[in-house]
């Protein structure tokens, strides 16, 4: 929607008042709206573009417990239950299937890197287990590497990103949430120190609570309100192929490859742990926060000065609420994929699986991932501004964990006892001197 040509009638489409306004219509915002609507809490979700059109529809689609940071595991275990229940809640199939996920190892000694994680996960009684050479190669039929073994979780699976966010948002709408697309939130006002209303490009909405679920945009939005959210971006890219016969089931990754079989018989294919990272002003602003992450992840990072560098240099850092904001200027981010990475992924997957020799790629997709210094999300109130809540920084893990993240946020807003301990996800950990403990994103 081009706001400059919109009629007055269409411009005033936001309600004048509600209880909660959610900023951002990705899968995190959609799941939060769903859980608030289930509680009968009046909610308006504002999305500056269209629902789920950035990272939420451009990811690999994995829904996994395997490889999770221990701090995320209780939330993820609950998320799996909610994925199972989603069709009955929203009346639609988002493509969730439990088909298993495998991390393949070329050498037996490579499996040792998972032993500490397996030990730490013992209290959760997961079905994750090591597989030997024979079983690993059964899980990768026709492969040319003869894998030495791997780590396998049969109960993990996937859903379809191009379906999930929109169908979940539609489910929230059916339960009473108000979903407004092409509607950027420029900021919010306070009265007596607490949130009193938000200002959107389509009008003002009086409210008591704002939930920032803006993905890569969250740090900029928060900084406008003098709230620090250390968050950087890395580029993820994946290819979508036409159906391929006799390929592996479920999801898997290993040295130089990653795949997910889709429900239409095609595959999402990419490269494990290879991410372009554009150097931007926030790279310097938050450099000290990210030193632990750099120690773990520098091999997977492809630092560069690119288009995003110049966009952010030129981007407004502050604006008046009656002015056009950066969220209107950059309505939907569709970054160019790292083609060199996908070219190599194509070579690797064809060499690994002869079944892929003639694969036809329908689309190369890419999205910016919002990454925190410790690679776990912020799901939390902002103590300095009553009524302001944040759900962001999911660090490439957000798609799978989203249903439980949405429930946790709804519980915090409603004053309910949370179903998991929210302490690891508190916003204050980035400003109170807490030690930043980073879990490797690529695992």
matplotlib code that plots the C-alpha trace (Angstrom):
import matplotlib.pyplot as plt

x = [0.0, 1.4, 0.5, 0.9, -1.9, -4.2, -7.7, -8.7, -11.2, -8.5, -6.0, -8.1, -8.3, -6.7, -9.0, -8.8, -8.2, -7.1, -5.2, -2.1, -0.4, 2.1, 4.8, 5.7, 3.8, 6.4, 5.8, 6.7, 4.2, 1.6, 2.0, 1.9, -1.4, -2.8, -2.1, -3.4, -6.6, -7.1, -7.1, -9.7, -7.2, -8.0, -5.0, -3.9, -1.0, 0.6, 2.9, 4.7, 4.6, 2.7, 2.5, 5.6, 7.3, 10.8, 12.7, 9.6, 8.8, 12.4, 14.0, 14.8, 11.6, 13.3, 11.5, 14.1, 15.1, 18.5, 21.4, 19.4, 21.0, 20.0, 18.4, 16.0, 15.2, 12.2, 10.6, 11.3, 9.9, 6.7, 6.7, 6.7, 3.5, 2.0, 3.0, 1.0, -2.0, -1.9, -4.2, -7.1, -6.5, -6.4, -8.3, -5.5, -2.5, 0.8, 2.7, 4.2, 5.5, 7.8, 10.2, 13.4, 16.6, 20.1, 23.5, 25.8, 29.5, 32.2, 34.5, 33.8, 35.9, 33.6, 30.8, 32.8, 31.8, 28.2, 29.0, 29.0, 25.6, 24.2, 25.3, 23.8, 20.5, 20.1, 17.5, 15.2, 14.9, 15.1, 15.0, 18.2, 20.8, 24.0, 23.7, 26.4, 27.7, 25.0, 22.1, 23.5, 23.7, 20.2, 19.1, 21.0, 20.1, 22.4, 24.9, 28.5, 30.3, 29.7, 29.1, 30.8, 27.7, 25.8, 23.3, 19.6, 16.3, 13.3, 10.7, 12.1, 10.7, 9.7, 6.8, 6.2, 7.4, 5.5, 2.3, 2.8, 2.9, -0.1, -2.2, -1.4, -2.2, -5.5, -6.2, -5.6, -8.0, -10.7, -10.3, -10.7, -7.3, -7.1, -4.5, -3.4, -0.9, 0.9, 0.9, 4.3, 4.4, 6.6, 6.8, 4.8, 3.9, 3.9, 1.8, 3.0, 6.0, 4.1, 2.9, -0.3, -0.6, 1.2, 1.6, 1.2, 1.3, -2.5, -3.3, -2.9, -4.1, -4.6, -3.2, -1.6, 0.9, 3.3, 5.1, 8.1, 8.4, 10.1, 12.9, 15.9, 14.1, 13.8, 17.0, 16.4, 12.8, 14.0, 16.9, 14.4, 13.0, 16.4, 16.2, 19.3, 18.8, 22.2, 21.3, 23.1, 22.2, 23.5, 22.3, 20.7, 20.1, 18.4, 17.2, 13.8, 13.8, 11.2, 10.3, 13.1, 12.5, 14.2, 15.9, 16.4, 13.4, 13.2, 16.0, 19.8, 23.0, 26.7, 30.0, 29.0, 25.4, 21.9, 18.5, 14.9, 12.4, 9.2, 5.7, 5.4, 8.3, 10.8, 13.7, 15.1, 18.8, 21.6, 25.0, 25.4, 27.0, 27.9, 26.5, 27.5, 27.6, 27.5, 29.5, 27.1, 27.1, 25.6, 28.7, 30.7, 28.0, 27.7, 31.1, 32.0, 28.7, 29.6, 33.2, 32.0, 30.0, 32.9, 35.1, 32.6, 31.3, 34.0, 34.7, 31.0, 30.9, 31.7, 32.3, 31.8, 30.9, 27.7, 24.4, 23.1, 26.2, 25.3, 21.5, 22.2, 24.7, 22.1, 19.1, 17.5, 18.4, 15.7, 12.5, 9.4, 6.2, 4.4, 7.3, 7.8, 10.0, 12.6, 10.0, 8.0, 11.0, 12.1, 8.7, 9.9, 13.5, 14.3, 18.1, 20.0, 21.2, 24.9, 25.0, 28.6, 27.4, 24.4, 26.5, 28.8, 25.9, 24.6, 27.9, 28.0, 24.5, 24.8, 28.1, 26.6, 23.3, 23.2, 19.4, 20.0, 22.1, 19.3, 17.6, 15.7, 15.8, 12.6, 13.8, 16.8, 15.6, 17.5, 16.7, 18.4, 18.5, 18.3, 21.1, 21.8, 25.2, 24.3, 22.3, 19.1, 16.1, 14.8, 11.2, 10.7, 9.2, 11.4, 11.8, 12.4, 9.1, 6.1, 3.9, 6.8, 7.6, 10.2, 10.2, 13.1, 16.6, 15.8, 19.1, 17.9, 16.0, 12.7, 10.6, 10.6, 10.3, 7.7, 4.5, 5.9, 7.5, 4.1, 2.6, 5.3, 4.8, 1.1, 1.6, 3.9, 1.4, -1.5, 0.3, 0.0, 2.5, 4.8, 5.0, 8.8, 11.3, 11.6, 14.7, 17.2, 15.3, 15.1, 16.1, 18.1, 20.8, 22.3, 22.4, 23.0, 26.5, 25.5, 28.1, 27.2, 27.4, 27.2, 26.0, 27.3, 24.5, 25.9, 26.4]
y = [0.0, 3.4, 5.7, 8.8, 7.9, 6.3, 7.9, 9.4, 6.6, 3.9, 5.9, 5.8, 2.0, 1.6, 1.4, 4.4, 2.3, -1.2, -2.9, -4.1, -3.0, -5.4, -3.9, -6.4, -9.1, -11.8, -15.2, -13.9, -11.0, -13.4, -16.0, -13.2, -11.9, -15.4, -16.1, -12.6, -13.2, -16.6, -14.7, -12.2, -9.3, -6.6, -6.6, -4.7, -6.1, -3.5, -4.7, -2.1, -4.4, -7.7, -10.5, -12.7, -11.3, -10.9, -13.5, -15.4, -16.7, -16.9, -19.4, -23.1, -24.1, -26.3, -26.9, -28.3, -29.1, -30.5, -28.1, -25.6, -23.5, -25.0, -21.7, -22.1, -25.8, -25.5, -23.0, -25.2, -28.4, -26.5, -25.1, -28.6, -29.3, -26.1, -26.9, -30.1, -28.2, -25.3, -26.9, -27.3, -23.8, -21.8, -24.2, -24.5, -26.7, -24.8, -27.8, -29.0, -32.6, -34.5, -36.1, -35.9, -33.8, -35.2, -33.6, -35.7, -36.3, -37.2, -38.7, -40.5, -38.0, -35.2, -36.5, -35.6, -32.0, -32.9, -34.9, -31.9, -30.8, -34.3, -34.4, -31.0, -32.1, -35.2, -33.6, -33.0, -36.6, -35.9, -38.6, -37.2, -39.9, -40.7, -42.8, -45.1, -45.3, -47.7, -45.6, -42.3, -43.5, -44.9, -41.4, -40.0, -42.5, -42.5, -40.2, -40.4, -39.5, -42.7, -40.7, -42.0, -41.2, -38.3, -36.9, -37.6, -36.4, -38.3, -36.0, -32.8, -31.6, -28.7, -26.4, -24.3, -20.7, -19.3, -20.5, -20.3, -16.5, -15.6, -18.5, -17.9, -14.2, -15.2, -17.5, -14.6, -12.4, -15.0, -14.9, -11.2, -9.6, -6.7, -7.2, -4.1, -4.5, -1.7, 0.2, 1.2, 2.1, 5.2, 5.1, 5.5, 8.2, 7.9, 9.5, 9.5, 7.5, 4.6, 3.7, 5.6, 5.4, 4.4, 6.6, 4.8, 6.0, 5.4, 7.2, 7.0, 4.1, 4.6, 1.5, 0.3, -2.0, -2.1, -5.3, -4.8, -7.8, -6.1, -8.5, -6.7, -3.4, -3.7, -2.1, 1.0, 1.3, 0.9, 3.3, 6.0, 5.6, 5.6, 1.8, -0.3, -3.5, -4.8, -6.6, -7.1, -8.7, -11.6, -12.8, -16.2, -17.7, -20.8, -22.3, -23.8, -26.6, -28.4, -32.0, -34.5, -38.2, -40.6, -37.9, -38.0, -37.4, -34.7, -32.3, -32.6, -30.8, -31.4, -30.0, -27.7, -28.5, -28.4, -29.5, -29.8, -31.9, -29.9, -31.3, -30.7, -33.0, -30.3, -29.2, -26.2, -26.4, -24.2, -24.1, -24.8, -22.0, -19.5, -16.0, -12.7, -9.9, -6.3, -3.9, -1.1, 1.7, -0.8, -3.0, -0.3, 0.8, -2.8, -4.1, -4.8, -6.7, -9.1, -10.1, -13.5, -14.2, -13.3, -15.8, -18.6, -17.6, -15.8, -18.7, -18.7, -14.9, -13.3, -9.7, -7.2, -3.6, -3.9, -2.3, -2.6, -0.7, 2.4, 2.1, 2.2, 5.0, 7.1, 5.9, 8.3, 7.6, 9.8, 11.2, 13.0, 10.9, 13.1, 12.4, 9.5, 7.0, 4.5, 1.8, 3.4, 4.0, 0.4, -1.3, -4.9, -6.0, -8.5, -8.6, -10.2, -13.7, -14.5, -16.1, -17.4, -19.3, -20.8, -21.6, -23.7, -25.2, -26.3, -28.0, -29.6, -31.1, -32.4, -34.1, -35.5, -36.8, -38.0, -37.6, -33.8, -33.8, -32.3, -30.3, -27.2, -24.2, -22.2, -19.5, -18.2, -16.5, -14.5, -12.6, -10.7, -12.5, -10.5, -11.7, -10.9, -11.1, -14.3, -15.8, -16.2, -13.9, -11.0, -11.8, -9.3, -6.1, -3.0, -2.0, 1.7, 2.1, 0.4, -1.1, -1.6, -5.2, -6.7, -10.0, -10.0, -11.2, -14.8, -15.3, -17.6, -19.8, -17.9, -19.9, -23.1, -21.5, -18.9, -20.5, -20.8, -17.3, -15.9, -17.7, -16.5, -12.9, -13.1, -14.5, -11.7, -9.1, -10.8, -11.2, -14.9, -17.4, -18.1, -21.7, -21.4, -19.3, -15.9, -14.9, -15.9, -13.8, -10.6, -7.4, -6.1, -8.7, -6.3, -3.3, -4.5, -5.8, -9.5, -11.7, -12.5, -16.3, -17.1, -20.4, -21.1, -20.4, -22.9, -25.6]
z = [0.0, -1.0, 1.9, -0.2, -2.5, 0.1, 0.5, 3.8, 4.3, 4.0, 6.0, 9.2, 9.6, 13.1, 16.1, 18.4, 21.5, 22.6, 25.4, 23.5, 20.3, 18.8, 16.6, 13.9, 12.0, 11.8, 13.4, 16.8, 16.6, 15.1, 17.9, 20.5, 19.0, 19.0, 22.7, 23.7, 21.7, 23.3, 26.7, 25.4, 25.6, 23.0, 20.7, 17.5, 15.5, 13.2, 10.4, 8.3, 5.2, 4.9, 7.4, 7.6, 4.6, 6.0, 7.9, 9.0, 5.5, 4.3, 6.7, 6.5, 8.4, 11.0, 14.3, 16.6, 20.1, 19.0, 19.4, 21.5, 24.2, 27.5, 28.5, 25.5, 26.0, 28.4, 26.0, 23.0, 24.5, 25.2, 21.6, 20.2, 22.0, 20.7, 17.1, 17.5, 18.7, 16.2, 13.6, 16.1, 17.5, 14.3, 12.0, 9.5, 8.6, 8.8, 7.5, 10.8, 10.6, 12.9, 10.4, 12.4, 12.2, 11.8, 12.2, 10.0, 10.9, 8.4, 11.0, 14.3, 16.2, 15.0, 17.2, 20.3, 19.9, 20.8, 24.0, 26.3, 24.9, 25.3, 28.9, 29.7, 28.1, 30.3, 32.7, 29.7, 28.7, 25.0, 22.3, 20.8, 20.4, 18.6, 15.4, 14.0, 10.5, 9.3, 10.7, 9.5, 6.0, 6.1, 7.1, 4.0, 1.3, -1.7, -0.2, -1.5, 1.7, 3.8, 7.0, 10.1, 12.3, 13.6, 16.1, 15.5, 17.1, 15.7, 17.3, 15.7, 12.5, 10.4, 9.3, 6.2, 6.7, 3.8, 5.5, 9.2, 10.0, 7.9, 9.0, 12.7, 12.3, 10.6, 13.6, 15.9, 13.9, 14.1, 17.9, 18.0, 17.3, 14.9, 12.2, 10.3, 7.4, 5.6, 8.9, 10.4, 14.0, 14.3, 18.1, 21.3, 23.8, 27.6, 30.3, 33.9, 32.7, 31.3, 27.8, 26.8, 23.1, 19.9, 16.8, 13.5, 9.9, 9.9, 13.2, 16.9, 19.1, 22.9, 24.7, 27.9, 26.5, 23.5, 22.4, 20.2, 17.9, 15.1, 14.3, 12.7, 13.2, 17.0, 18.0, 15.9, 17.3, 20.9, 20.5, 19.4, 22.9, 24.5, 25.3, 24.5, 22.6, 21.4, 18.3, 15.0, 11.7, 9.7, 6.3, 5.9, 2.5, 1.2, -2.1, -2.8, -5.4, -7.3, -6.2, -6.1, -6.0, -3.5, -1.5, 2.3, 4.6, 7.3, 7.8, 8.0, 7.9, 7.9, 6.6, 3.7, 3.3, 4.9, 3.6, 4.5, 2.6, 2.1, 2.1, -1.7, -2.3, -3.0, -0.8, 0.9, 0.4, 1.8, 3.5, 7.1, 9.2, 6.4, 6.9, 5.3, 7.9, 6.7, 8.8, 9.9, 12.5, 15.1, 14.6, 16.4, 18.8, 20.2, 19.5, 23.2, 23.7, 20.8, 21.8, 23.2, 20.1, 17.8, 19.6, 18.8, 15.4, 13.5, 11.2, 10.0, 9.6, 6.2, 7.1, 4.3, 3.4, 1.4, 0.4, 3.9, 5.2, 3.2, 3.9, 7.7, 7.5, 5.7, 7.8, 10.2, 13.8, 15.2, 13.9, 15.0, 15.4, 12.8, 10.3, 7.9, 9.7, 8.4, 8.8, 6.0, 3.8, 4.0, 4.0, 3.4, 3.4, 0.6, 0.6, -2.2, -1.2, -0.8, -4.3, -3.8, -0.7, -2.6, -5.6, -3.4, -1.6, -5.0, -5.9, -2.5, -2.4, -6.0, -5.1, -1.9, -3.3, -6.9, -6.7, -6.7, -9.9, -12.0, -9.3, -10.5, -8.2, -8.2, -5.9, -3.9, -0.7, 1.8, 5.0, 7.8, 11.1, 14.3, 16.6, 20.2, 21.9, 23.7, 20.8, 22.9, 22.6, 24.7, 25.9, 28.6, 30.0, 29.9, 33.5, 32.8, 30.8, 32.3, 29.6, 27.1, 26.3, 23.9, 22.1, 19.7, 19.0, 18.3, 16.6, 13.8, 16.3, 16.3, 13.8, 15.8, 19.3, 18.3, 19.6, 23.1, 22.9, 22.1, 25.0, 27.4, 26.3, 26.7, 30.3, 31.2, 30.0, 31.7, 35.0, 34.9, 36.2, 33.2, 31.9, 31.9, 33.9, 32.0, 33.8, 31.0, 28.5, 30.6, 28.9, 31.9, 31.3, 28.6, 30.8, 34.4, 34.0, 33.7, 32.0, 28.4, 27.8, 24.1, 22.7, 19.1, 16.6, 14.1, 16.8]

ax = plt.figure().add_subplot(projection="3d")
ax.plot(x, y, z, "-o")
ax.set_aspect("equal")
plt.show()
